[in-house]
């Protein structure tokens, strides 16, 4: 699976209002981190909690004290909850997956254990007691897995969206990321603090749903998500987070028939299904403009409506993968596709 990089939305206050600038995204973390730490310290002795992880109950005997995260969206989720003081290492954040600048300072004291893949030796060397990752977000069969970590006495939590890689799911929803945040709150014994932050995001989601209420199927534009790839496009299937974002924003993902999260599509279907909008995932090389220029240069795509009308919408990796910025970016996409329903803002269109 190929991942995405996003450009910005906001985390707390701005996320609660629905759509904002990247620098606003994590502004509240400095003010909430101490509250989260106090809650966690007071709750360390609380009895064990059990959390559903990919359909199975997992027991956490005590609040972790030395956590490792993998990938930029997962790390942002962790820092959003004010748990930076528990972080002893991270991996999977390359120069092509830049974390929000407002959060970068919180990682300066934290060692990068590996640039790309999870490294078991480094995790053990950091004396970690907890790892937050996902299938294809660090966890891979035959490499580092939750089972392998457990054999080393290290607890873990798996990103909900990624569970499609190891078992069936009924759907993907923006609530998946909210569930992850609540579960982390329980695992780290900061339930009240996590709940307060999640309630703000839920309010933003409800506002979006109210604005999009009554939208007819005929009013929903066809959307193609272009992640990467020249010979074969990597896109979003039925279970990728952008599919849920597109749904909430009043569109239809043209590759909903692929039962995966980040699968390979094909250019023939892109032409035949004729998307009216193209979502560009901005990370790596080429950048967003380079990807748009590539699509414009393909002769077979010249007749596609989104190409003809120049309807492109850009998301960064952290906005398109599960994390605290999904809802704000879904609102921005809704504003681009349905400006009559969402007040005009900087939507990241080209």
C-alpha positions, 0 to 999 in steps of 0.5 A: 500500500502506498500512503499519502501526505496531506496538507493542512487542516487543524487539530483542536479549536480549528478542527472543532470549527471545521476547516482551517490553516495548517499552523492552527492544526495542533495549537491547543496541544501545548495547553492540553498536554499537561492536563492529559499527563495529570489525568494519566498520572492519576489513573495509572493505578486504575484496573485493567481495561479491555479494548476491541482491536480488529474485532478481538478483545485486548486487555491492557493491564496498566497505562503504558509509559513508554510508547512508540508510534509509526507513521505521521497520521498515527503520531499526530493522533497520539500528540493530539491527545496530549500524550507526547510525554509518553512518546519514546520513539517514532518511525515511518515519518520520512521527508515525504511525510512531513508532520504538521509544523505545529506539532514538529516541536513536540518530536524534537526530543523524541528519537526517530527509530527508523525512517520507513519500516518498523524496527523491532530491535530499535523498539526493544532498545527504546524499552517501549511498553506500547506500540501504536501502528496499523496493518501496512502502517508499520505492521506487516506479516512476516515482519513486526506484528502485534503478536511478535511484540507481545512475545517481547512483552510489548503491548500494541494497538492497531489502527481501525481502518487498517483492520481490513488487511486482516479481516472483513469490515462492513464499512469505513467511516469517519467515526473510525478515527474517533473510535481510535482516539477514544480507545487510546484515551482508555488505554492511557487512562485519560478517558475524560480528556480524550472524550472532550476532544472527540466530542469537539470533532463529533460536533464538527462532523454533525455540522457537516452532515446537517449541511449535506442533508437531503443531497440527492444521488444525482447531485453527488459528483464522481470522484477519483482519488489519485495517490501515485503510480504512472503505469497503474494508479494507486487509489482508494477502494471501499475501505480507505478513509478518503472514501468515507470523506468523499461520502460525507462531502457529498461525492461518490468514489469511482473505485468503491467496487474494490474491497480494500483500502489502498488498492491498485486501479487501472486507467481504463476504468478511470476513463470509463467511469469519467470522474467529475473531481480528482482528489490528489494525495500530496506526498513524495515526488512528484508533488501535488502539482507534478501529479496534476501535470502528469494526469493532464499529460496523459492523452487517454485522460483528455476527455475525462470531465475532471481533467477538462474542467480542471477540478482537482482537490489536494489532500496531504497524507495526514489528512487522507489517512485516519487522524484528527484532521479528516473531518475538517478536510472532508468539510473543505472537500464538500465546500469545493464540490458543493459551495452552495452548502459550505461557506467558501474557504481555502479548499486546496483546489487547483 
